[in-house]
Amino acid sequence: MDTNKLAKEILENVGGKNNIKDVTHCFTRLRFILKDESKAEKDIINHLEGVIQVVVSGGQFQVVLGSKVTKVYDALLPMVDLDENARGESEEKGNLFNRILQVVSKMFTPLIPAIAASGLISGALTAVKLLAAQNGTDISTNDTYILLYAASQIIFYFMPIFLGYTAAKALKCNEFIAMTIGGFLCYPQIDAIIQDASTATSIFGLPVIKGAWTIGEATKAFSYTGSVIPILLAVFVLVYLERVLKKFVPQILQIILVPGVSLIVMVPLTLSLLGPVGVWVGNVIQTMYTVLMDFNAILGGAVIGGLWGVFVIFGAHRALLPIGLNDIAVSGKQNLLAFAGAANFSQGGAALGVMLKTKSQDMKGVAAAATISAAVVGITEPAIYGCNLRLKKTMIAAIICGAIGGGIMGLGGVYGDAFANNGVLTIFTYAAGGMTKFAFYIIGCLVAFFGAAALTYVMGFEDVEEKKSTVKAVTNSYEVKAPVLGEVVQMSEVNDEAFASEALGKGIAIYPEKGEVIAPEDCTVTFVYPTKHAIGLTFDNGVELLIHIGINTVELNGNYFTQNVEAGTHVEKGTCIVSFDIDKIKAEGYDPTVMVIVSNTPEYASVEGLKISNANADTSVIGISI
């Protein structure tokens, strides 16, 4: 697959670079924030080679690409050439909830690869430690273990620094001042001062708030290392502080005074107010979650396990990540992603059921890849968008079995000692609570995975139609019927060099007598251009037609054209796809000649327009041979 070509096609069909406010990507999706979503051609992008699905959610136009997303993003970025200042000046549209999700996504998505890597290392170390303990060996003092364990904890210990950068980038303030504030909170001497609750400390006469708290069985001294919310509050205030300072500080002095004054103000403000408030808010959130688990851990696990996949669809799962991160900071363990793991395995299991049940070879391939992605590394978007959401019933099976698996984990009191995405590679993260709890985790995963596969297979689903092969499906010769009634004109006589030269493919032209384009035979409408003057059809045998109504009629902006069939629809022979007003098109000074082109001409030995004078629905107008 040509990633540069795909990136260019996506860019063209989201409305061009001038329609893009911002574009980012996660593991599987390009995430566009568009100025005008109505300019984006969702159906066309959906049918581009390499695109799994298009999702419009949370104020974002998301193009799901799977594992190739990074390469496509890298190819796309130079084409977009977004002005950072223009990004900062543009106001996000949509409701408050959507805007919050967009910002949260920008803050946490860049951290996920490092978090996933840390979880993988932590899980592996836990597994090795358990195996060594079975032989009576304690490896916790081994140099390699100590160093690798430190590597697995870096992202969490210095979370304020990493979040300082991503939050500042999302909220559009100075990233490095934000990182400096985060680094200040993690600085060993500052951490020692904060944890020394018995000694009073002040800055500019303001008290530095300290303390300790107990949540559940965990008691911990006040500390900002590993914290999440304090740095987010600090960056939020920093945004407005910078704006005020830039209004009053002369331009020539801003490079020194704005960051300098920002630090002088933010350090005491964070220590005396924002930090303690952030810790308190985090504790409240963590306490509420703990209360839910204490009230009924089975119910809590079932809710998260069942609905996590739904949260992923809307991007809302990002808003829940601080709960798990805060759990790690407060108590050194979390169960949020354990329950989310049940959802991951259920999505993979449902995809496995699709792979076993579907008769479509294309869908088998998509489902097989999605199963591996979800089960091995916990990336569920290919399963959700590639088959489960698309087939509907399989999504229901995944939700049901994810809830059952999560409930089993809740019953067993499962938790992990790291914030790790759930998949086969990280399962030992959840062995930290002992073998009994680990057994409940494994049982929950197995029930979610195989239960969803079995339920999907038994329930069944409306299977997708098998895509037909291209050239091989055509016999030695084949004829294309006319999609338009009228006078036949050889392509070389068309008053447009691009068509007359057959650079776009060989075919025939028809001067229409009736303003209707009909399906020449059973086919799929692969695209209808936004101005409705151009149509793409793919026959069941693989022949691809481009039908272009008129010359330069794109300039009419869709006036006098009526689209009757949506792109992606499979239609029967004779179905009217687009109708158009011949007289009004002519009155505007445009030639209404309809070009009928075999767009995949190079795949055949020969393609030629037949020499006839008039055509109707039963007239062959193009001959094809292999």
C-alpha positions as CSV (number, residue, x, y, z in Angstrom):
1,M,0.0,0.0,0.0
2,D,1.3,3.5,-0.9
3,T,1.0,5.5,2.3
4,N,1.8,8.8,0.6
5,K,-1.1,8.2,-1.9
6,L,-3.5,7.2,0.9
7,A,-2.5,10.3,3.0
8,K,-3.1,12.5,0.0
9,E,-6.5,10.9,-0.7
10,I,-7.5,11.3,2.9
11,L,-6.4,14.9,2.9
12,E,-8.4,15.7,-0.2
13,N,-11.5,14.1,1.1
14,V,-11.5,15.8,4.5
15,G,-11.8,19.1,2.7
16,G,-8.2,19.9,2.0
17,K,-5.6,21.4,4.4
18,N,-7.5,24.6,4.7
19,N,-10.4,22.7,6.4
20,I,-8.1,21.2,9.1
21,K,-7.7,22.9,12.5
22,D,-5.7,20.1,13.9
23,V,-4.7,16.5,13.3
24,T,-3.2,14.0,15.8
25,H,-3.1,10.2,15.9
26,C,-3.3,7.4,18.5
27,F,-2.5,3.7,18.0
28,T,-5.1,3.2,15.3
29,R,-6.7,6.5,14.2
30,L,-6.0,9.7,12.6
31,R,-7.9,12.3,14.6
32,F,-8.9,15.4,12.7
33,I,-10.6,18.5,14.1
34,L,-12.2,20.1,11.1
35,K,-13.4,23.6,10.5
36,D,-16.4,22.3,8.6
37,E,-17.3,18.6,8.9
38,S,-19.8,18.9,6.1
39,K,-16.9,19.2,3.6
40,A,-15.5,15.8,4.6
41,E,-16.5,12.9,2.3
42,K,-17.0,10.2,4.9
43,D,-18.2,7.6,2.4
44,I,-15.4,8.1,0.0
45,I,-12.8,7.9,2.8
46,N,-14.5,4.7,4.1
47,H,-13.8,3.0,0.7
48,L,-10.2,4.0,0.4
49,E,-7.7,1.1,0.4
50,G,-6.2,0.8,3.8
51,V,-9.0,2.6,5.7
52,I,-10.8,0.3,8.2
53,Q,-13.6,2.8,9.2
54,V,-14.5,6.4,9.6
55,V,-15.9,7.6,12.9
56,V,-17.3,11.0,13.8
57,S,-17.3,11.3,17.5
58,G,-16.5,13.8,20.3
59,G,-15.9,16.6,17.9
60,Q,-13.4,14.6,16.0
61,F,-13.4,13.2,12.5
62,Q,-11.5,9.9,13.1
63,V,-10.0,7.7,10.3
64,V,-9.3,4.3,11.6
65,L,-6.2,2.8,9.9
66,G,-4.9,0.2,12.3
67,S,-1.1,-0.4,12.7
68,K,-0.2,1.7,9.6
69,V,-1.5,4.9,11.2
70,T,1.9,6.3,12.1
71,K,3.3,5.9,8.6
72,V,0.2,7.6,7.1
73,Y,0.3,10.4,9.7
74,D,4.0,11.0,9.0
75,A,3.2,11.2,5.3
76,L,0.2,13.5,5.9
77,L,1.8,16.0,8.2
78,P,4.0,17.8,5.6
79,M,1.0,18.1,3.3
80,V,-1.1,19.7,6.1
81,D,1.6,22.2,7.2
82,L,-0.5,23.6,10.0
83,D,0.4,26.9,11.5
84,E,0.8,26.5,15.3
85,N,-0.3,30.1,15.9
86,A,-3.4,29.6,13.8
87,R,-4.2,26.5,15.9
88,G,-3.9,28.4,19.1
89,E,-6.2,31.2,17.8
90,S,-9.0,28.9,16.6
91,E,-11.7,28.2,19.1
92,E,-12.9,24.6,19.4
93,K,-16.5,24.2,18.5
94,G,-19.0,21.7,19.8
95,N,-20.5,21.2,23.3
96,L,-18.5,21.4,26.5
97,F,-18.3,17.6,26.9
98,N,-16.8,17.2,23.4
99,R,-14.2,19.9,24.0
100,I,-13.2,18.3,27.3
101,L,-12.8,14.9,25.7
102,Q,-10.7,16.4,22.9
103,V,-8.4,18.1,25.5
104,V,-8.1,15.0,27.7
105,S,-7.4,12.9,24.6
106,K,-4.5,15.2,23.6
107,M,-3.1,15.1,27.1
108,F,-3.1,11.3,27.6
109,T,-2.8,9.7,24.1
110,P,0.9,10.7,23.6
111,L,1.7,9.0,26.9
112,I,0.1,5.6,26.1
113,P,3.1,4.0,24.3
114,A,5.4,4.7,27.3
115,I,2.7,3.5,29.7
116,A,2.2,0.4,27.6
117,A,6.0,-0.3,27.6
118,S,6.2,0.2,31.3
119,G,3.3,-2.2,31.9
120,L,4.9,-4.8,29.7
121,I,8.2,-4.6,31.6
122,S,6.4,-4.6,35.0
123,G,4.3,-7.7,34.0
124,A,7.4,-9.6,32.8
125,L,9.2,-8.8,36.1
126,T,6.3,-9.9,38.1
127,A,6.2,-13.2,36.2
128,V,9.9,-13.8,36.6
129,K,9.8,-12.9,40.3
130,L,6.9,-15.4,40.9
131,L,8.7,-18.2,39.0
132,A,11.9,-17.5,41.0
133,A,10.0,-17.5,44.3
134,Q,8.7,-21.0,43.4
135,N,12.3,-22.1,43.5
136,G,13.0,-20.3,46.7
137,T,14.9,-17.5,45.1
138,D,14.3,-13.8,45.8
139,I,15.4,-11.7,42.8
140,S,14.3,-8.4,44.2
141,T,17.9,-7.5,45.1
142,N,19.3,-8.6,41.7
143,D,20.9,-5.7,39.8
144,T,19.1,-6.4,36.5
145,Y,15.7,-6.6,38.3
146,I,16.3,-3.4,40.1
147,L,17.3,-1.5,37.0
148,L,14.5,-2.8,34.9
149,Y,12.0,-2.1,37.6
150,A,13.2,1.5,37.8
151,A,12.7,1.7,34.0
152,S,9.1,0.5,34.4
153,Q,8.4,3.2,37.1
154,I,9.9,6.2,35.4
155,I,6.7,7.2,33.5
156,F,4.7,7.1,36.7
157,Y,7.2,8.7,39.1
158,F,7.8,11.6,36.7
159,M,4.2,11.8,35.6
160,P,3.9,15.5,36.4
161,I,6.7,16.3,34.0
162,F,5.3,14.3,31.1
163,L,1.7,15.5,31.8
164,G,3.1,19.0,32.1
165,Y,4.3,18.8,28.5
166,T,1.2,17.2,27.0
167,A,-1.2,19.4,28.9
168,A,0.6,22.5,27.9
169,K,0.6,21.4,24.3
170,A,-3.1,20.7,24.5
171,L,-4.0,23.9,26.3
172,K,-1.5,25.9,24.2
173,C,0.9,27.5,26.6
174,N,4.7,27.2,27.1
175,E,5.4,23.4,27.3
176,F,8.8,23.8,28.9
177,I,7.7,26.0,31.7
178,A,5.0,23.5,32.4
179,M,7.6,20.7,32.4
180,T,9.7,22.8,34.8
181,I,6.8,23.1,37.2
182,G,6.3,19.3,36.9
183,G,10.0,18.7,37.5
184,F,9.9,21.0,40.5
185,L,7.1,18.8,42.1
186,C,9.3,15.7,41.5
187,Y,12.6,17.2,42.6
188,P,14.0,14.9,45.4
189,Q,14.6,17.8,47.9
190,I,11.1,19.2,47.3
191,D,9.6,15.7,47.7
192,A,11.4,15.3,51.0
193,I,10.1,18.7,52.3
194,I,6.5,17.8,51.2
195,Q,6.6,14.4,53.0
196,D,8.0,15.9,56.2
197,A,4.6,16.7,57.5
198,S,5.9,17.5,61.0
199,T,7.9,20.5,59.9
200,A,6.2,23.7,58.8
201,T,7.5,25.2,55.6
202,S,6.5,28.5,53.9
203,I,7.3,30.4,50.7
204,F,6.8,34.2,50.5
205,G,5.0,33.8,53.8
206,L,2.5,31.4,52.4
207,P,2.2,27.9,54.0
208,V,3.4,24.9,52.0
209,I,0.5,22.5,52.5
210,K,1.5,19.0,53.7
211,G,-0.2,16.0,55.2
212,A,-1.1,12.3,54.9
213,W,-4.2,10.4,54.2
214,T,-5.6,6.9,54.4
215,I,-7.8,5.4,51.7
216,G,-8.8,1.8,52.2
217,E,-5.8,-0.1,53.5
218,A,-3.3,2.4,52.1
219,T,-1.8,5.3,54.1
220,K,0.5,7.6,52.2
221,A,2.3,10.9,53.0
222,F,1.5,13.9,50.8
223,S,3.6,13.6,47.6
224,Y,3.4,14.9,44.1
225,T,5.5,12.2,42.4
226,G,3.2,10.1,40.3
227,S,0.4,12.6,40.7
228,V,-1.9,13.6,37.9
229,I,-4.4,16.3,38.8
230,P,-2.1,18.9,40.6
231,I,0.0,19.5,37.4
232,L,-3.1,19.7,35.3
233,L,-4.5,22.4,37.5
234,A,-1.2,24.2,37.4
235,V,-1.0,24.2,33.7
236,F,-4.6,25.3,33.4
237,V,-3.8,28.4,35.5
238,L,-0.5,28.9,33.6
239,V,-2.4,29.3,30.4
240,Y,-4.3,32.4,31.7
241,L,-1.2,33.7,33.5
242,E,0.8,33.7,30.3
243,R,-2.0,35.5,28.4
244,V,-2.1,38.3,31.1
245,L,1.6,38.7,31.2
246,K,1.9,38.9,27.4
247,K,-0.6,41.8,27.4
248,F,1.5,43.9,29.8
249,V,5.1,42.8,29.1
250,P,6.8,44.5,26.1
251,Q,7.4,42.2,23.2
252,I,11.2,42.6,23.5
253,L,11.2,41.4,27.1
254,Q,8.7,38.6,26.8
255,I,11.2,35.9,26.1
256,I,12.7,36.4,29.6
257,L,10.1,38.0,31.8
258,V,7.0,35.9,30.8
259,P,8.6,32.5,31.7
260,G,10.5,34.0,34.7
261,V,7.5,35.7,36.3
262,S,5.3,32.6,35.5
263,L,7.6,30.4,37.5
264,I,7.9,32.9,40.4
265,V,4.1,33.0,40.6
266,M,3.3,29.4,39.9
267,V,5.7,27.8,42.4
268,P,4.1,29.2,45.5
269,L,0.6,29.0,44.0
270,T,1.1,25.3,43.3
271,L,2.5,24.5,46.7
272,S,0.0,26.5,48.7
273,L,-3.2,26.0,46.7
274,L,-3.3,24.2,43.4
275,G,-1.3,21.1,44.4
276,P,-3.2,20.4,47.6
277,V,-6.5,21.0,45.8
278,G,-5.4,18.6,43.0
279,V,-4.4,16.0,45.5
280,W,-7.8,16.4,47.3
281,V,-9.7,16.1,44.1
282,G,-7.7,13.0,43.1
283,N,-8.4,11.5,46.5
284,V,-12.2,12.2,46.2
285,I,-12.3,10.6,42.8
286,Q,-10.3,7.6,44.0
287,T,-12.5,7.3,47.2
288,M,-15.7,7.4,45.1
289,Y,-14.3,4.6,42.9
290,T,-13.2,2.7,46.0
291,V,-16.7,3.1,47.5
292,L,-18.2,1.7,44.3
293,M,-15.9,-1.3,44.4
294,D,-16.5,-1.8,48.2
295,F,-20.3,-1.6,47.7
296,N,-20.3,-4.3,45.0
297,A,-17.1,-5.1,43.2
298,I,-18.9,-7.5,40.9
299,L,-21.2,-4.7,39.7
300,G,-18.3,-2.3,39.3
301,G,-16.3,-4.9,37.3
302,A,-19.3,-5.7,35.2
303,V,-20.0,-2.1,34.4
304,I,-16.4,-1.3,33.3
305,G,-16.0,-4.7,31.5
306,G,-19.2,-4.3,29.6
307,L,-19.1,-0.6,28.7
308,W,-15.4,0.0,28.1
309,G,-15.7,-0.9,24.4
310,V,-18.6,1.6,24.2
311,F,-16.5,4.3,25.9
312,V,-13.8,3.6,23.2
313,I,-16.2,4.3,20.4
314,F,-16.9,7.8,21.8
315,G,-13.3,8.4,23.0
316,A,-14.7,8.7,26.5
317,H,-12.3,6.0,27.9
318,R,-9.6,8.7,27.9
319,A,-11.5,10.6,30.6
320,L,-11.3,7.5,32.9
321,L,-7.5,7.1,32.7
322,P,-6.8,9.5,35.5
323,I,-8.7,7.2,37.9
324,G,-6.3,4.4,37.2
325,L,-3.2,6.6,37.2
326,N,-4.3,8.2,40.5
327,D,-4.9,4.7,42.0
328,I,-1.3,3.8,41.2
329,A,0.0,7.1,42.7
330,V,-2.1,6.7,45.9
331,S,-2.1,3.0,46.6
332,G,0.4,1.5,44.2
333,K,-2.3,-0.7,42.5
334,Q,-5.3,-0.4,40.2
335,N,-8.1,-2.5,39.0
336,L,-9.7,-0.2,36.4
337,L,-7.6,-1.6,33.5
338,A,-8.1,-5.2,34.8
339,F,-11.9,-4.8,34.2
340,A,-11.1,-3.0,30.9
341,G,-9.1,-6.1,30.0
342,A,-12.3,-8.1,30.1
343,A,-13.7,-5.7,27.5
344,N,-10.5,-6.0,25.4
345,F,-10.6,-9.8,25.4
346,S,-14.4,-9.8,24.7
347,Q,-13.9,-7.6,21.6
348,G,-11.1,-9.9,20.4
349,G,-13.3,-13.0,21.1
350,A,-16.2,-11.5,19.2
351,A,-13.9,-10.9,16.2
352,L,-12.8,-14.5,16.5
353,G,-16.4,-15.6,16.3
354,V,-16.8,-13.4,13.1
355,M,-13.7,-15.0,11.6
356,L,-15.1,-18.5,12.2
357,K,-18.6,-17.7,11.0
358,T,-18.3,-15.3,8.1
359,K,-18.1,-16.5,4.5
360,S,-16.4,-13.4,3.3
361,Q,-12.6,-13.9,2.8
362,D,-12.1,-10.2,3.2
363,M,-13.9,-10.1,6.5
364,K,-12.0,-13.2,7.7
365,G,-8.8,-11.4,7.2
366,V,-10.0,-8.3,9.0
367,A,-11.4,-10.3,11.9
368,A,-8.3,-12.4,12.3
369,A,-6.0,-9.4,12.5
370,A,-8.4,-7.7,14.9
371,T,-8.5,-10.8,17.1
372,I,-4.7,-10.8,17.4
373,S,-4.5,-7.0,18.0
374,A,-7.1,-7.1,20.8
375,A,-6.0,-10.3,22.6
376,V,-2.2,-9.9,22.3
377,V,-1.7,-6.2,22.9
378,G,-5.1,-4.9,24.0
379,I,-5.7,-2.6,21.0
380,T,-9.4,-3.0,20.2
381,E,-10.2,-0.4,17.6
382,P,-9.6,-2.8,14.6
383,A,-12.1,-5.3,16.3
384,I,-14.6,-2.6,17.2
385,Y,-14.6,-0.7,13.9
386,G,-13.5,-3.5,11.5
387,C,-16.2,-6.0,12.4
388,N,-18.1,-5.8,15.8
389,L,-19.7,-2.4,15.5
390,R,-20.1,-2.9,11.8
391,L,-22.0,-6.2,12.3
392,K,-24.0,-4.9,15.4
393,K,-24.9,-8.3,17.0
394,T,-21.2,-9.1,17.6
395,M,-20.9,-5.8,19.5
396,I,-23.7,-6.9,21.7
397,A,-22.0,-10.3,22.3
398,A,-18.8,-8.5,23.3
399,I,-20.6,-6.2,25.7
400,I,-22.4,-9.1,27.4
401,C,-19.3,-11.3,27.8
402,G,-17.1,-8.3,28.8
403,A,-19.5,-7.6,31.6
404,I,-19.4,-11.2,32.8
405,G,-15.6,-11.3,32.6
406,G,-15.4,-8.0,34.5
407,G,-17.8,-9.3,37.1
408,I,-15.7,-12.4,37.7
409,M,-12.6,-10.2,38.2
410,G,-14.5,-8.0,40.6
411,L,-15.6,-11.1,42.6
412,G,-11.9,-12.1,42.9
413,G,-10.7,-8.7,43.9
414,V,-8.2,-8.6,41.0
415,Y,-5.7,-5.7,40.8
416,G,-2.4,-4.9,39.1
417,D,0.7,-3.1,40.4
418,A,1.2,-1.1,37.2
419,F,-0.9,0.8,34.7
420,A,-0.8,-1.6,31.9
421,N,-3.0,-2.0,28.8
422,N,-4.5,-5.5,28.8
423,G,-3.5,-8.3,26.5
424,V,-1.6,-11.6,26.6
425,L,1.8,-9.7,26.8
426,T,0.8,-7.9,30.1
427,I,-1.2,-10.5,31.9
428,F,1.4,-11.0,34.7
429,T,0.8,-7.4,35.8
430,Y,-2.3,-8.8,37.5
431,A,-0.4,-11.5,39.3
432,A,0.7,-8.9,41.9
433,G,-2.2,-9.8,44.2
434,G,-1.2,-13.4,44.5
435,M,-2.2,-16.5,42.6
436,T,-5.8,-16.7,43.7
437,K,-6.6,-13.2,42.4
438,F,-4.5,-13.9,39.3
439,A,-6.6,-17.0,38.7
440,F,-9.8,-14.9,38.8
441,Y,-8.2,-12.5,36.3
442,I,-7.3,-15.4,33.9
443,I,-10.8,-16.9,34.3
444,G,-12.4,-13.5,33.6
445,C,-10.3,-13.1,30.4
446,L,-11.0,-16.6,29.2
447,V,-14.8,-16.2,29.8
448,A,-14.8,-12.8,28.0
449,F,-12.8,-14.1,25.1
450,F,-14.2,-17.5,24.4
451,G,-17.7,-16.6,25.6
452,A,-17.8,-13.7,23.1
453,A,-16.5,-16.0,20.3
454,A,-19.1,-18.7,21.1
455,L,-22.0,-16.2,21.5
456,T,-21.1,-14.4,18.3
457,Y,-21.1,-17.8,16.5
458,V,-24.4,-18.9,17.9
459,M,-26.2,-15.6,17.6
460,G,-24.9,-15.1,14.1
461,F,-25.0,-11.8,12.2
462,E,-25.9,-10.3,8.8
463,D,-22.8,-11.3,6.9
464,V,-21.1,-8.8,4.5
465,E,-21.0,-9.5,0.8
466,E,-17.9,-11.0,-0.6
467,K,-15.9,-8.6,-2.7
468,K,-15.4,-10.1,-6.1
469,S,-12.0,-10.4,-7.6
470,T,-11.1,-8.1,-10.5
471,V,-9.7,-9.3,-13.8
472,K,-10.0,-13.0,-13.2
473,A,-13.7,-12.8,-12.8
474,V,-14.1,-11.5,-16.3
475,T,-14.3,-14.1,-19.0
476,N,-12.4,-13.8,-22.3
477,S,-14.7,-11.0,-23.4
478,Y,-17.3,-8.8,-21.7
479,E,-19.6,-5.9,-22.7
480,V,-20.7,-3.0,-20.6
481,K,-24.3,-1.7,-21.1
482,A,-25.1,2.0,-21.4
483,P,-25.8,3.8,-18.1
484,V,-27.4,6.7,-20.0
485,L,-29.9,7.0,-22.8
486,G,-28.7,9.0,-25.8
487,E,-26.4,9.5,-28.8
488,V,-23.1,7.6,-28.6
489,V,-20.0,9.6,-29.2
490,Q,-16.5,8.2,-29.5
491,M,-14.2,9.3,-26.7
492,S,-11.7,10.9,-29.0
493,E,-14.4,13.4,-30.2
494,V,-15.2,14.7,-26.7
495,N,-14.4,18.4,-26.2
496,D,-12.1,17.9,-23.3
497,E,-8.5,16.9,-23.7
498,A,-8.3,14.8,-20.5
499,F,-11.2,12.6,-21.6
500,A,-10.3,12.6,-25.3
501,S,-6.8,11.5,-24.7
502,E,-8.1,8.6,-22.6
503,A,-5.6,9.5,-19.9
504,L,-8.3,8.6,-17.3
505,G,-9.1,5.3,-18.9
506,K,-10.8,4.1,-22.1
507,G,-14.5,4.1,-22.7
508,I,-17.3,5.8,-24.5
509,A,-19.2,9.1,-24.4
510,I,-23.0,9.6,-24.6
511,Y,-24.8,12.8,-25.4
512,P,-27.9,12.3,-23.1
513,E,-31.5,12.4,-24.1
514,K,-32.7,11.7,-20.6
515,G,-31.2,13.1,-17.4
516,E,-30.7,9.9,-15.5
517,V,-27.6,7.7,-14.8
518,I,-28.8,4.2,-14.1
519,A,-26.9,1.1,-12.9
520,P,-25.9,-0.8,-16.1
521,E,-26.0,-4.0,-14.1
522,D,-25.8,-5.1,-10.4
523,C,-23.0,-3.1,-8.8
524,T,-21.7,-1.2,-5.9
525,V,-21.8,2.6,-5.9
526,T,-18.3,3.2,-4.6
527,F,-18.5,7.0,-4.6
528,V,-20.6,10.0,-5.6
529,Y,-18.5,13.2,-5.9
530,P,-19.8,16.0,-3.6
531,T,-21.0,18.0,-6.6
532,K,-22.8,14.8,-7.8
533,H,-21.5,15.1,-11.4
534,A,-19.1,12.1,-11.1
535,I,-20.0,8.6,-10.0
536,G,-17.9,5.5,-9.3
537,L,-19.3,2.0,-9.8
538,T,-17.8,-1.4,-9.2
539,F,-19.5,-4.3,-10.9
540,D,-19.7,-7.7,-9.1
541,N,-17.1,-9.0,-11.5
542,G,-14.6,-6.3,-10.7
543,V,-15.0,-3.9,-13.6
544,E,-14.8,-0.3,-12.3
545,L,-16.6,2.5,-14.1
546,L,-16.2,6.3,-13.7
547,I,-19.3,8.1,-15.0
548,H,-18.7,11.8,-15.5
549,I,-21.8,13.9,-16.3
550,G,-20.9,16.9,-18.4
551,I,-17.7,18.9,-19.0
552,N,-16.6,21.3,-16.3
553,T,-19.9,20.8,-14.5
554,V,-18.1,20.6,-11.2
555,E,-18.4,24.4,-11.4
556,L,-22.2,24.1,-10.9
557,N,-21.5,23.0,-7.3
558,G,-24.2,20.3,-7.4
559,N,-27.0,22.6,-8.8
560,Y,-29.3,20.7,-11.2
561,F,-28.1,17.3,-9.9
562,T,-30.0,15.0,-7.6
563,Q,-28.3,12.0,-5.8
564,N,-30.6,9.1,-5.3
565,V,-28.3,6.4,-3.9
566,E,-25.7,6.7,-1.1
567,A,-22.1,5.7,-1.7
568,G,-21.4,2.2,-0.5
569,T,-24.8,0.9,-1.6
570,H,-25.1,-2.3,-3.7
571,V,-27.8,-1.7,-6.3
572,E,-29.6,-3.7,-8.9
573,K,-29.5,-3.1,-12.7
574,G,-31.7,-0.2,-13.7
575,T,-31.5,1.7,-10.4
576,C,-31.3,5.5,-10.9
577,I,-28.2,6.7,-9.1
578,V,-28.1,10.3,-10.1
579,S,-30.6,12.4,-12.0
580,F,-29.8,15.7,-13.7
581,D,-31.5,18.5,-15.6
582,I,-30.1,18.6,-19.1
583,D,-31.8,21.8,-20.2
584,K,-30.6,23.8,-17.2
585,I,-27.1,22.5,-17.5
586,K,-27.1,23.6,-21.1
587,A,-28.7,26.9,-20.3
588,E,-25.7,27.6,-17.9
589,G,-23.4,27.1,-20.9
590,Y,-22.1,23.6,-20.1
591,D,-21.7,20.6,-22.4
592,P,-23.9,17.8,-20.8
593,T,-22.0,14.9,-22.6
594,V,-21.6,11.9,-20.2
595,M,-18.3,10.1,-20.2
596,V,-18.4,6.4,-19.3
597,I,-14.8,5.2,-18.5
598,V,-13.4,1.9,-17.4
599,S,-11.2,3.3,-14.6
600,N,-9.2,0.1,-14.2
601,T,-8.4,-0.1,-17.9
602,P,-4.8,-1.2,-17.3
603,E,-6.0,-4.5,-15.8
604,Y,-7.4,-5.7,-19.1
605,A,-5.9,-6.6,-22.4
606,S,-8.2,-4.2,-24.3
607,V,-11.0,-1.8,-23.6
608,E,-12.8,0.0,-26.5
609,G,-15.9,2.0,-27.1
610,L,-18.2,0.1,-29.5
611,K,-19.1,1.9,-32.8
612,I,-22.8,2.4,-32.5
613,S,-25.0,5.4,-32.9
614,N,-27.6,5.3,-30.1
615,A,-27.8,3.6,-26.8
616,N,-30.4,2.6,-24.3
617,A,-30.3,0.4,-21.1
618,D,-30.0,-2.8,-23.2
619,T,-27.3,-1.5,-25.5
620,S,-23.7,-2.6,-25.1
621,V,-21.4,0.4,-25.4
622,I,-18.0,-0.8,-24.2
623,G,-16.1,-4.1,-25.0
624,I,-13.6,-5.6,-22.7
625,S,-11.2,-8.5,-23.3
626,I,-8.4,-10.0,-21.2
